[in-house]
């Protein structure tokens, strides 16, 4: 599935890939669409006024699953949670080489203190905030995570 969006002069292509179809060494990002008390968790970086889905870069020697767990804790203070991979994805700007990541969903049972980090604020919301840091990317990831969760509820 390819989704395209962009500002005038800048085209962004976001593509969904089945897990296992992207080589592990290419997965540079882990993004976690997290639910807490039936709402989505969003974070605000201390140097921005916009909101983000928790996630970030994979560090050297880290698996993408370890990166997801680390980022979820660092950015939200999540202490008890599930973490399930949904899909891999790629983002490509104006014909540049794509970057790849893995999308996870999480059900956070307990939030602890927010560790000292670049994150200034964590909120729980029913819907995605209007002012997102990556508005051309994160709505697609959020929709894929919500779809995954809906399908899981149907299978129960």
DSSP file (Angstrom, degrees, kcal/mol; ACC not computed):
  #  RESIDUE AA STRUCTURE BP1 BP2  ACC     N-H-->O    O-->H-N    N-H-->O    O-->H-N    TCO  KAPPA ALPHA  PHI   PSI    X-CA   Y-CA   Z-CA
    1    1 A X              0   0    0      0, 0.0    15,-2.2     0, 0.0     2,-0.5   0.000 360.0 360.0 360.0 128.1    0.0    0.0    0.0
    2    2 A X  E     -A   15   0A   0     13,-0.2     2,-0.4     2,-0.0    13,-0.2  -0.953 360.0-170.9-115.7 130.7    1.4    3.4   -1.0
    3    3 A X  E     -A   14   0A   0     11,-3.1    11,-3.1    -2,-0.5     2,-0.4  -0.971   6.3-164.3-117.7 134.1    0.2    6.6    0.4
    4    4 A X  E     +A   13   0A   0     -2,-0.4     2,-0.3     9,-0.2     9,-0.2  -0.958  19.1 149.5-121.6 139.9    1.3    9.9   -1.0
    5    5 A X  E     +A   12   0A   0      7,-2.1     7,-3.0    -2,-0.4     2,-0.3  -0.966  11.3 149.9-154.3 161.9    1.0   13.3    0.6
    6    6 A X  E     -A   11   0A   0     -2,-0.3     2,-0.2     5,-0.2     5,-0.2  -0.941  41.3-102.9 176.3 163.2    3.0   16.5    0.4
    7    7 A X  E >  S-A   10   0A   0      3,-0.6     3,-2.8    -2,-0.3    -2,-0.0  -0.564  71.2 -65.0 -88.9 162.5    3.3   20.2    0.5
    8    8 A X  T 3  S+     0   0    0      1,-0.3    -1,-0.1    -2,-0.2     3,-0.1  -0.285 128.0   8.4 -51.8 124.7    3.7   22.1   -2.7
    9    9 A X  T 3  S+     0   0    0      1,-0.1     2,-0.5    -3,-0.1    -1,-0.3   0.284 116.1  86.0  87.3 -11.0    7.0   21.0   -4.2
   10   10 A X  E <   -A    7   0A   0     -3,-2.8    -3,-0.6     2,-0.0     2,-0.5  -0.966  55.7-172.0-127.7 116.2    7.6   18.2   -1.6
   11   11 A X  E     -A    6   0A   0     -2,-0.5    83,-3.2    -5,-0.2     2,-0.4  -0.903   2.3-166.9-108.8 134.3    6.2   14.8   -2.2
   12   12 A X  E     -AB   5  93A   0     -7,-3.0    -7,-2.1    -2,-0.5     2,-0.5  -0.974   3.3-161.2-120.5 131.4    6.3   12.1    0.5
   13   13 A X  E     -AB   4  92A   0     79,-2.8    79,-2.3    -2,-0.4     2,-0.5  -0.962   4.6-170.6-114.8 123.4    5.6    8.5   -0.2
   14   14 A X  E     -AB   3  91A   0    -11,-3.1   -11,-3.1    -2,-0.5     2,-0.4  -0.961   9.3-172.6-113.6 124.7    4.7    6.2    2.8
   15   15 A X  E     -AB   2  90A   0     75,-2.4    75,-2.3    -2,-0.5     2,-0.4  -0.953  16.8-139.8-125.0 137.8    4.6    2.5    2.0
   16   16 A X  E     - B   0  89A   0    -15,-2.2     2,-0.4    -2,-0.4    73,-0.2  -0.775  21.8-172.7 -94.4 136.6    3.4   -0.4    4.2
   17   17 A X  E     - B   0  88A   0     71,-3.3    71,-2.5    -2,-0.4     2,-0.1  -0.966  28.4-108.2-129.1 144.9    5.4   -3.7    4.0
   18   18 A X    >   -     0   0    0     -2,-0.4     3,-2.0    69,-0.2     4,-0.3  -0.433  49.2 -93.7 -66.0 144.6    4.7   -7.1    5.5
   19   19 A X  T 3  S+     0   0    0     67,-0.3    -1,-0.1     1,-0.3    83,-0.0  -0.395 113.7  29.2 -60.5 133.6    7.1   -7.9    8.4
   20   20 A X  T 3  S+     0   0    0      2,-0.3    -1,-0.3    -2,-0.1     4,-0.1   0.268  95.9  90.7  97.9 -10.3   10.0   -9.9    7.1
   21   21 A X  S <  S+     0   0    0     -3,-2.0     2,-0.5     2,-0.1    -2,-0.1   0.609  77.9  65.7 -93.1 -12.0   10.0   -8.4    3.7
   22   22 A X  S    S-     0   0    0     -4,-0.3    -2,-0.3    -5,-0.1     5,-0.1  -0.934  97.9-108.3-107.0 130.6   12.4   -5.6    4.6
   23   23 A X    >>  -     0   0    0     -2,-0.5     3,-2.0     1,-0.1     4,-0.6  -0.317  25.2-125.5 -58.3 135.4   15.9   -6.6    5.6
   24   24 A X  G >4 S+     0   0    0      1,-0.3     3,-1.5     2,-0.2    -1,-0.1   0.855 107.9  59.5 -52.5 -41.2   16.5   -6.2    9.3
   25   25 A X  G 34 S+     0   0    0      1,-0.3    -1,-0.3     3,-0.0    -2,-0.1   0.685 100.4  57.6 -66.8 -15.3   19.6   -4.1    8.9
   26   26 A X  G <4 S+     0   0    0     -3,-2.0     2,-1.2     1,-0.1    74,-0.7   0.643  78.4 100.8 -85.6 -15.4   17.5   -1.5    6.9
   27   27 A X  E <<  +c  100   0A   0     -3,-1.5    74,-0.2    -4,-0.6    -1,-0.1  -0.574  39.7 160.2 -76.7  98.3   15.1   -1.0    9.8
   28   28 A X  E     +     0   0A   0     72,-2.0    30,-2.9    -2,-1.2     2,-0.3   0.620  54.1  50.2 -94.8 -16.0   16.4    2.3   11.3
   29   29 A X  E     -cD 101  57A   0     71,-1.0    73,-2.0    28,-0.2     2,-0.4  -0.902  54.6-160.7-128.6 152.1   13.3    3.4   13.2
   30   30 A X  E     -cD 102  56A   0     26,-2.3    26,-2.3    -2,-0.3     2,-0.4  -0.995  14.2-173.8-127.3 125.6   10.8    2.0   15.7
   31   31 A X  E     -cD 103  55A   0     71,-2.3    73,-2.8    -2,-0.4     2,-0.5  -0.974   6.1-160.2-121.6 135.3    7.4    3.8   16.1
   32   32 A X  E     -c  104   0A   0     22,-3.0     2,-0.9    -2,-0.4    22,-0.5  -0.944  10.7-160.9-124.1 112.8    4.9    2.8   18.7
   33   33 A X  E     -c  105   0A   0     71,-2.7    73,-1.8    -2,-0.5     2,-0.4  -0.823  30.2-167.0 -87.4 107.0    1.2    3.6   18.6
   34   34 A X  E     -c  106   0A   0     -2,-0.9     7,-2.5     7,-0.4     2,-0.4  -0.788  16.8-156.2-109.7 140.3    0.4    3.2   22.3
   35   35 A X  E     +cE 107  40A   0     71,-3.1    73,-3.3    -2,-0.4     2,-0.4  -0.923  12.6 176.3-112.0 137.1   -3.0    2.9   24.0
   36   36 A X  E >  S- E   0  39A   0      3,-3.0     3,-1.1    -2,-0.4    73,-0.1  -0.970  74.2 -11.5-140.8 124.0   -3.5    3.8   27.7
   37   37 A X  T 3  S-     0   0    0     71,-0.5     3,-0.1    -2,-0.4    -1,-0.1   0.912 129.8 -54.0  51.1  47.2   -6.9    3.7   29.3
   38   38 A X  T 3  S+     0   0    0      1,-0.2     2,-0.3    88,-0.0    -1,-0.2   0.696 120.9  98.5  62.6  23.9   -8.6    3.4   25.9
   39   39 A X  E <  S-E   36   0A   0     -3,-1.1    -3,-3.0    88,-0.0     2,-0.2  -0.935  76.0-105.9-133.5 160.9   -6.8    6.5   24.5
   40   40 A X  E     -EF  35 125A   0     85,-3.0    85,-2.6    -2,-0.3     2,-0.4  -0.600  29.2-130.1 -83.9 144.5   -3.8    7.1   22.3
   41   41 A X  E     + F   0 124A   0     -7,-2.5    -7,-0.4    -2,-0.2    13,-0.4  -0.823  27.5 179.8 -94.2 133.7   -0.5    8.4   23.9
   42   42 A X  E     - F   0 123A   0     81,-2.5    81,-2.7    -2,-0.4     2,-0.3  -0.965  10.2-153.0-130.6 150.1    1.2   11.3   22.2
   43   43 A X  E     -GF  52 122A   0      9,-2.7     9,-2.4    -2,-0.3     2,-0.5  -0.890   5.4-147.0-124.6 152.8    4.4   13.1   23.1
   44   44 A X  E     - F   0 121A   0     77,-2.5    76,-3.0    -2,-0.3    77,-1.3  -0.977  19.4-132.1-122.0 121.4    5.8   16.6   22.7
   45   45 A X  E >   - F   0 119A   0     -2,-0.5     3,-1.8     5,-0.5    74,-0.3  -0.411  23.5-120.6 -64.7 143.0    9.5   17.2   22.2
   46   46 A X  T 3  S+     0   0    0     72,-3.7    -1,-0.1     1,-0.3    73,-0.1   0.694 111.3  48.9 -62.2 -20.9   10.8   20.0   24.5
   47   47 A X  T 3  S+     0   0    0     71,-0.3     2,-0.3     2,-0.0    -1,-0.3   0.280 108.5  61.3-103.5  10.8   12.0   22.0   21.5
   48   48 A X    <   -     0   0    0     -3,-1.8    85,-0.0     2,-0.1    -4,-0.0  -0.919  62.0-149.0-133.4 160.0    8.7   21.8   19.5
   49   49 A X  S    S+     0   0    0     -2,-0.3     2,-0.2     2,-0.1    82,-0.1   0.357  75.8  88.7-104.3   2.5    5.1   22.8   19.9
   50   50 A X  S    S-     0   0    0     -5,-0.1    -5,-0.5     1,-0.0     2,-0.2  -0.542  73.9-117.3-100.9 166.5    3.8   19.9   17.8
   51   51 A X  B     -i  132   0B   0     80,-2.8    82,-3.0    -2,-0.2    83,-0.4  -0.670  25.7-170.9-106.0 157.0    2.9   16.3   18.9
   52   52 A X  B     -G   43   0A   0     -9,-2.4    -9,-2.7    -2,-0.2     2,-0.4  -0.944  29.4-112.1-140.8 158.9    4.4   12.9   17.9
   53   53 A X        -     0   0    0     -2,-0.3   -11,-0.1   -11,-0.2   -20,-0.1  -0.769  56.7 -94.1 -82.8 139.0    3.7    9.2   18.2
   54   54 A X  S    S+     0   0    0    -22,-0.5   -22,-3.0   -13,-0.4     2,-0.3  -0.237  78.5  93.9 -55.6 142.8    6.4    7.7   20.5
   55   55 A X  E     +D   31   0A   0    -24,-0.3     2,-0.3    16,-0.2   -24,-0.2  -0.904  33.7 166.9 157.9 177.8    9.4    6.3   18.6
   56   56 A X  E     -D   30   0A   0    -26,-2.3   -26,-2.3    -2,-0.3     2,-0.1  -0.991  41.4 -26.7 172.2-167.4   12.8    7.0   17.3
   57   57 A X  E     -D   29   0A   0     -2,-0.3     2,-0.4   -28,-0.2   -28,-0.2  -0.357  53.0-119.0 -73.2 146.6   16.1    5.7   15.9
   58   58 A X        -     0   0    0    -30,-2.9     2,-0.2    -2,-0.1     6,-0.1  -0.706  31.2-134.4 -80.5 133.5   17.5    2.3   16.4
   59   59 A X    >   -     0   0    0     -2,-0.4     3,-2.0     4,-0.2     8,-0.1  -0.565  33.9 -80.6 -90.1 155.9   20.8    2.4   18.2
   60   60 A X  T 3  S+     0   0    0      1,-0.3    -1,-0.1    -2,-0.2     3,-0.1  -0.269 117.5  15.1 -55.4 135.9   23.9    0.3   17.1
   61   61 A X  T 3  S+     0   0    0      1,-0.3     2,-0.3    -3,-0.1    -1,-0.3   0.419 101.7 119.3  81.2  -1.0   23.7   -3.3   18.4
   62   62 A X    <   -     0   0    0     -3,-2.0    -1,-0.3     4,-0.0     2,-0.1  -0.747  61.2-130.9 -99.0 141.1   20.0   -2.9   19.2
   63   63 A X     >  -     0   0    0     -2,-0.3     4,-2.3     1,-0.1    -4,-0.2  -0.489  29.5-112.6 -77.9 162.4   17.2   -5.0   17.7
   64   64 A X  H  > S+     0   0    0      1,-0.2     4,-2.0     2,-0.2    -1,-0.1   0.838 120.5  54.2 -66.3 -30.2   14.2   -3.1   16.4
   65   65 A X  H  > S+     0   0    0      2,-0.2     4,-2.2     1,-0.2    -1,-0.2   0.899 108.0  48.7 -67.4 -41.4   12.2   -4.6   19.2
   66   66 A X  H  > S+     0   0    0      2,-0.2     4,-2.6     1,-0.2    -2,-0.2   0.894 110.0  52.4 -64.1 -39.5   14.7   -3.4   21.8
   67   67 A X  H  X S+     0   0    0     -4,-2.3     4,-2.9     2,-0.2     5,-0.2   0.911 108.7  50.4 -61.8 -42.5   14.6    0.1   20.2
   68   68 A X  H  X S+     0   0    0     -4,-2.0     4,-2.5     2,-0.2    -2,-0.2   0.928 112.2  46.3 -62.5 -45.6   10.8    0.1   20.5
   69   69 A X  H  X S+     0   0    0     -4,-2.2     4,-2.1     2,-0.2    -2,-0.2   0.921 115.0  47.1 -63.6 -44.2   10.8   -0.9   24.2
   70   70 A X  H  X S+     0   0    0     -4,-2.6     4,-3.1     1,-0.2     5,-0.2   0.943 114.1  46.5 -62.1 -48.7   13.5    1.7   24.9
   71   71 A X  H  X S+     0   0    0     -4,-2.9     4,-2.5     1,-0.2     5,-0.3   0.895 110.2  53.2 -63.6 -40.5   11.8    4.5   23.0
   72   72 A X  H  X>S+     0   0    0     -4,-2.5     4,-1.6    -5,-0.2     6,-0.9   0.932 115.0  41.2 -61.2 -44.8    8.4    3.7   24.6
   73   73 A X  H  X5S+     0   0    0     -4,-2.1     4,-2.3     4,-0.2    42,-0.5   0.955 116.5  48.2 -66.4 -49.9    9.9    3.9   28.1
   74   74 A X  H  <5S+     0   0    0     -4,-3.1    45,-0.2     1,-0.2    -2,-0.2   0.851 119.9  37.5 -60.2 -35.7   12.1    7.0   27.4
   75   75 A X  H  <5S+     0   0    0     -4,-2.5    -1,-0.2    -5,-0.2    -2,-0.2   0.668 134.5  16.4 -95.9 -16.7    9.3    9.0   25.8
   76   76 A X  H  <5S-     0   0    0     -4,-1.6    -3,-0.2    -5,-0.3    -2,-0.2   0.589  89.8-120.6-127.6 -18.6    6.3    8.0   27.9
   77   77 A X     << +     0   0    0     -4,-2.3    35,-3.0    -5,-0.5    -4,-0.2   0.605  47.7 173.6  80.9  12.2    7.5    6.4   31.2
   78   78 A X  E     + H   0 111A   0     -6,-0.9    33,-0.2    33,-0.2    -1,-0.2  -0.326  11.8 169.0 -57.7 128.1    5.6    3.2   30.3
   79   79 A X  E     +     0   0A   0     31,-3.0     2,-0.5     1,-0.3    32,-0.2   0.716  67.1  34.9-111.8 -35.0    6.5    0.5   32.9
   80   80 A X  E    S+ H   0 110A   0     30,-1.5    29,-2.5     2,-0.0    30,-1.7  -0.986  82.0 126.6-124.4 121.7    4.0   -2.2   32.2
   81   81 A X  E     - H   0 108A   0     -2,-0.5     2,-0.3    27,-0.3    27,-0.2  -0.993  50.9-120.1-164.5 160.5    3.0   -2.8   28.5
   82   82 A X  E     - H   0 107A   0     25,-1.4    25,-0.5    -2,-0.3     2,-0.4  -0.792  23.5-160.4-102.4 156.3    2.6   -5.1   25.7
   83   83 A X  E     + H   0 106A   0     -2,-0.3     2,-0.4    23,-0.2    23,-0.2  -0.938  13.1 174.3-142.9 114.9    4.5   -4.5   22.4
   84   84 A X  E     - H   0 105A   0     21,-2.8    21,-2.6    -2,-0.4     2,-0.2  -0.980  29.6-124.2-128.2 129.1    3.4   -6.1   19.2
   85   85 A X  E     + H   0 104A   0     -2,-0.4    19,-0.3    19,-0.2     3,-0.1  -0.498  25.8 178.3 -71.0 139.7    4.8   -5.5   15.7
   86   86 A X  E     -     0   0A   0     17,-3.3     2,-0.3     1,-0.4   -67,-0.3   0.809  56.1 -43.3-104.8 -52.6    2.2   -4.4   13.1
   87   87 A X  E     - H   0 103A   0     16,-1.1    16,-3.1   -69,-0.1    -1,-0.4  -0.971  49.9-104.4-167.5 167.8    4.1   -3.9    9.9
   88   88 A X  E     -BH  17 102A   0    -71,-2.5   -71,-3.3    -2,-0.3     2,-0.3  -0.703  39.2-169.7 -97.1 161.3    7.3   -2.5    8.4
   89   89 A X  E     -BH  16 101A   0     12,-2.5    12,-2.2    -2,-0.3     2,-0.3  -0.971  14.2-147.7-147.9 160.9    7.1    0.8    6.5
   90   90 A X  E     -BH  15 100A   0    -75,-2.3   -75,-2.4    -2,-0.3     2,-0.4  -0.973   4.3-159.0-131.1 150.6    9.2    3.0    4.3
   91   91 A X  E     -BH  14  99A   0      8,-2.3     8,-2.4    -2,-0.3     2,-0.4  -0.998  11.0-176.9-128.3 129.1    9.2    6.8    3.9
   92   92 A X  E     -B   13   0A   0    -79,-2.3   -79,-2.8    -2,-0.4     2,-0.5  -0.989  11.3-154.8-133.0 125.3   10.6    8.4    0.7
   93   93 A X  E >  S-B   12   0A   0     -2,-0.4     3,-3.3     4,-0.3   -81,-0.2  -0.873  70.4 -32.0-100.5 124.1   10.9   12.1    0.1
   94   94 A X  T 3  S-     0   0    0    -83,-3.2    -1,-0.2    -2,-0.5   -82,-0.1   0.774 121.9 -47.4  40.2  47.1   11.0   13.5   -3.5
   95   95 A X  T 3  S+     0   0    0      1,-0.2    -1,-0.3   -84,-0.2     3,-0.1   0.518 101.3 139.2  78.0   3.8   12.7   10.4   -5.0
   96   96 A X    <   -     0   0    0     -3,-3.3    -1,-0.2     1,-0.2    -2,-0.0  -0.306  69.9 -75.6 -69.7 163.9   15.4   10.3   -2.3
   97   97 A X        -     0   0    0      1,-0.1    -4,-0.3    -5,-0.1    -1,-0.2  -0.358  59.8-109.6 -59.1 142.2   16.4    6.8   -1.0
   98   98 A X        -     0   0    0     -6,-0.1     2,-0.3    -3,-0.1    -6,-0.2  -0.351  21.1-142.0 -73.5 154.6   13.7    5.5    1.3
   99   99 A X  E     - H   0  91A   0     -8,-2.4    -8,-2.3    -2,-0.0     2,-0.3  -0.880  19.6-146.3-109.2 151.5   14.2    5.1    5.1
  100  100 A X  E     +cH  27  90A   0    -74,-0.7   -72,-2.0    -2,-0.3   -71,-1.0  -0.881  22.4 160.8-123.4 149.2   12.6    2.0    6.8
  101  101 A X  E     -cH  29  89A   0    -12,-2.2   -12,-2.5    -2,-0.3     2,-0.4  -0.925  32.8-114.8-150.8 175.9   11.1    1.4   10.2
  102  102 A X  E     -cH  30  88A   0    -73,-2.0   -71,-2.3    -2,-0.3     2,-0.4  -0.979  22.1-143.1-121.4 135.0    8.8   -1.0   12.1
  103  103 A X  E     -cH  31  87A   0    -16,-3.1   -17,-3.3    -2,-0.4   -16,-1.1  -0.815  21.0-176.1 -96.7 133.5    5.5    0.0   13.5
  104  104 A X  E     -cH  32  85A   0    -73,-2.8   -71,-2.7    -2,-0.4     2,-0.4  -0.879  16.7-145.0-122.1 155.8    4.4   -1.5   16.8
  105  105 A X  E     -cH  33  84A   0    -21,-2.6   -21,-2.8    -2,-0.3     2,-0.4  -0.926  19.4-170.2-114.4 150.8    1.2   -1.2   18.9
  106  106 A X  E     -cH  34  83A   0    -73,-1.8   -71,-3.1    -2,-0.4     2,-0.6  -0.999  21.9-152.4-140.7 141.0    1.3   -1.2   22.6
  107  107 A X  E     -cH  35  82A   0    -25,-0.5   -25,-1.4    -2,-0.4     2,-0.6  -0.951  23.9-154.2-109.8 108.5   -1.3   -1.4   25.4
  108  108 A X  E     + H   0  81A   0    -73,-3.3   -71,-0.5    -2,-0.6   -27,-0.3  -0.746  18.8 177.6 -90.0 118.0    0.3    0.5   28.3
  109  109 A X  E    S+     0   0A   0    -29,-2.5     2,-0.4    -2,-0.6   -28,-0.2   0.815  70.5  22.8 -86.7 -34.9   -1.1   -0.8   31.6
  110  110 A X  E     - H   0  80A   0    -30,-1.7   -31,-3.0   -74,-0.0   -30,-1.5  -0.981  60.9-160.6-142.3 127.7    1.1    1.5   33.9
  111  111 A X  E     - H   0  78A   0     -2,-0.4   -33,-0.2   -33,-0.2   -34,-0.1  -0.897  16.1-173.2-101.0 131.5    2.8    4.8   33.3
  112  112 A X        -     0   0    0    -35,-3.0     2,-0.1    -2,-0.5   -34,-0.0  -0.193  45.8 -44.5-101.0-160.3    5.6    5.7   35.6
  113  113 A X        -     0   0    0     -2,-0.1     2,-0.5     1,-0.1    -1,-0.2  -0.441  64.0-108.5 -67.9 141.5    7.5    9.0   35.9
  114  114 A X        -     0   0    0     -2,-0.1   -40,-0.1    -3,-0.1    -1,-0.1  -0.610  38.4-126.6 -70.8 121.1    8.7   10.4   32.6
  115  115 A X        -     0   0    0    -42,-0.5     2,-0.4    -2,-0.5     4,-0.2  -0.244  35.9 -84.3 -65.3 159.2   12.5    9.9   32.5
  116  116 A X  S    S+     0   0    0      2,-0.1     2,-0.3     4,-0.0    -1,-0.1  -0.522  81.7 119.0 -65.3 120.8   14.7   12.8   31.9
  117  117 A X  S    S-     0   0    0     -2,-0.4   -42,-0.0     2,-0.4    -3,-0.0  -0.864  81.1 -70.9-161.8-168.8   14.8   13.1   28.1
  118  118 A X  S    S+     0   0    0     -2,-0.3   -72,-3.7   -73,-0.1     2,-0.4   0.588  97.8 101.9 -76.2  -9.8   14.0   15.4   25.2
  119  119 A X  E     +F   45   0A   0    -74,-0.3    -2,-0.4   -45,-0.2   -74,-0.2  -0.632  44.5 178.9 -82.7 128.4   10.2   14.8   25.9
  120  120 A X  E     +     0   0A   0    -76,-3.0     2,-0.3    -2,-0.4   -75,-0.2   0.703  64.1  15.2 -98.1 -25.2    8.5   17.7   27.7
  121  121 A X  E     -F   44   0A   0    -77,-1.3   -77,-2.5   -46,-0.1     2,-0.4  -0.999  51.6-161.1-156.3 144.7    4.9   16.3   27.8
  122  122 A X  E     -F   43   0A   0     -2,-0.3     2,-0.3   -79,-0.2   -79,-0.2  -0.995  18.7-178.4-126.3 134.1    2.8   13.2   27.4
  123  123 A X  E     -F   42   0A   0    -81,-2.7   -81,-2.5    -2,-0.4     2,-0.5  -0.945  22.9-138.9-131.2 154.7   -0.9   13.3   26.8
  124  124 A X  E     +F   41   0A   0     -2,-0.3     2,-0.3   -83,-0.2   -83,-0.2  -0.960  32.6 170.1-108.8 128.4   -3.7   10.7   26.3
  125  125 A X  E     -F   40   0A   0    -85,-2.6   -85,-3.0    -2,-0.5     4,-0.0  -0.978  41.5-137.9-139.7 150.3   -6.2   11.6   23.6
  126  126 A X  S    S+     0   0    0     -2,-0.3     2,-0.3   -87,-0.2    -1,-0.1   0.840  94.3  28.4 -71.8 -34.2   -9.0    9.9   21.8
  127  127 A X  S    S-     0   0    0    -87,-0.1     2,-0.2    -3,-0.1     3,-0.1  -0.834  97.7 -87.0-126.4 161.7   -7.9   11.3   18.5
  128  128 A X        -     0   0    0     -2,-0.3     4,-0.1     1,-0.1    -2,-0.1  -0.469  52.4-108.4 -65.7 133.9   -4.6   12.5   16.9
  129  129 A X        -     0   0    0     -2,-0.2     3,-0.1     1,-0.1    -1,-0.1  -0.243  21.2-122.6 -61.1 154.8   -3.9   16.1   17.7
  130  130 A X  S    S+     0   0    0      1,-0.2     2,-1.2    -3,-0.1    -1,-0.1   0.868 101.0  62.1 -67.3 -36.9   -4.2   18.6   14.9
  131  131 A X  S    S+     0   0    0    -82,-0.1   -80,-2.8   -79,-0.0     2,-0.3  -0.712  71.0 170.7 -98.7  88.2   -0.6   19.8   15.1
  132  132 A X  B >   -i   51   0B   0     -2,-1.2     3,-0.6   -82,-0.2   -80,-0.2  -0.731  37.0-136.4 -97.9 146.7    1.6   16.8   14.4
  133  133 A X  T 3  S+     0   0    0    -82,-3.0     2,-0.3    -2,-0.3   -81,-0.1   0.870 105.7  29.1 -66.3 -38.2    5.4   17.0   13.9
  134  134 A X  T >> S+     0   0    0    -83,-0.4     4,-2.3     1,-0.1     3,-1.8  -0.609  71.5 163.9-122.7  69.7    5.2   14.6   10.9
  135  135 A X  T <4 S+     0   0    0     -3,-0.6     4,-0.2    -2,-0.3    -1,-0.1   0.662  74.7  56.0 -67.8 -14.9    1.8   15.2    9.4
  136  136 A X  T 34 S+     0   0    0     -3,-0.1    -1,-0.3     2,-0.1  -122,-0.1   0.571 122.6  22.9 -89.2  -9.3    2.7   13.5    6.2
  137  137 A X  T X> S+     0   0    0     -3,-1.8     4,-1.5     3,-0.1     3,-1.0   0.744 110.2  60.2-120.1 -54.8    3.7   10.2    7.9
  138  138 A X  H 3X S+     0   0    0     -4,-2.3     4,-2.8     1,-0.3     5,-0.2   0.777  96.3  60.6 -63.0 -32.0    2.2    9.7   11.3
  139  139 A X  H 3> S+     0   0    0     -5,-0.4     4,-2.3    -4,-0.2    -1,-0.3   0.900 106.3  49.4 -60.7 -36.0   -1.5    9.7   10.4
  140  140 A X  H <> S+     0   0    0     -3,-1.0     4,-2.3     2,-0.2    -2,-0.2   0.930 112.7  46.6 -65.5 -44.4   -0.8    6.6    8.1
  141  141 A X  H  X S+     0   0    0     -4,-1.5     4,-2.3     1,-0.2    -2,-0.2   0.918 112.6  50.0 -63.8 -42.9    1.0    4.8   10.8
  142  142 A X  H  X S+     0   0    0     -4,-2.8     4,-2.6     1,-0.2    -1,-0.2   0.905 110.7  49.9 -62.0 -42.2   -1.7    5.6   13.4
  143  143 A X  H  X S+     0   0    0     -4,-2.3     4,-2.6    -5,-0.2    -1,-0.2   0.905 110.2  50.0 -63.9 -41.1   -4.4    4.4   10.9
  144  144 A X  H  X S+     0   0    0     -4,-2.3     4,-2.2     2,-0.2    -2,-0.2   0.895 112.0  48.2 -64.3 -39.6   -2.5    1.1   10.4
  145  145 A X  H  X S+     0   0    0     -4,-2.3     4,-2.4     2,-0.2    -2,-0.2   0.922 112.3  48.2 -66.2 -43.9   -2.2    0.6   14.1
  146  146 A X  H  X S+     0   0    0     -4,-2.6     4,-2.6     1,-0.2    -2,-0.2   0.906 111.5  50.7 -63.0 -41.6   -5.9    1.3   14.7
  147  147 A X  H  X S+     0   0    0     -4,-2.6     4,-2.5     2,-0.2    -1,-0.2   0.918 109.7  50.8 -60.8 -44.2   -6.8   -1.1   11.9
  148  148 A X  H  X S+     0   0    0     -4,-2.2     4,-2.0     1,-0.2    -2,-0.2   0.921 111.7  47.3 -59.6 -45.4   -4.6   -3.8   13.4
  149  149 A X  H  X S+     0   0    0     -4,-2.4     4,-2.1     2,-0.2    -2,-0.2   0.899 110.7  51.6 -66.1 -40.3   -6.3   -3.3   16.8
  150  150 A X  H  X S+     0   0    0     -4,-2.6     4,-2.1     1,-0.2    -1,-0.2   0.919 109.6  49.9 -61.1 -43.4   -9.8   -3.4   15.3
  151  151 A X  H  X S+     0   0    0     -4,-2.5     4,-1.9     1,-0.2    -1,-0.2   0.881 109.1  52.4 -63.6 -37.3   -9.0   -6.6   13.5
  152  152 A X  H  X S+     0   0    0     -4,-2.0     4,-1.0     1,-0.2    -1,-0.2   0.892 108.4  50.3 -64.5 -39.9   -7.7   -8.1   16.8
  153  153 A X  H  < S+     0   0    0     -4,-2.1     3,-0.4     1,-0.2    -2,-0.2   0.877 109.7  51.3 -64.7 -37.9  -10.9   -7.2   18.6
  154  154 A X  H  < S+     0   0    0     -4,-2.1    -1,-0.2     1,-0.2    -2,-0.2   0.879 106.9  53.9 -66.7 -37.5  -12.9   -8.8   15.8
  155  155 A X  H  <        0   0    0     -4,-1.9    -1,-0.2     1,-0.2    -2,-0.2   0.717 360.0 360.0 -70.8 -21.1  -10.9  -12.0   16.0
  156  156 A X     <        0   0    0     -4,-1.0    -1,-0.2    -3,-0.4    -2,-0.1   0.506 360.0 360.0 -67.7 360.0  -11.5  -12.4   19.8
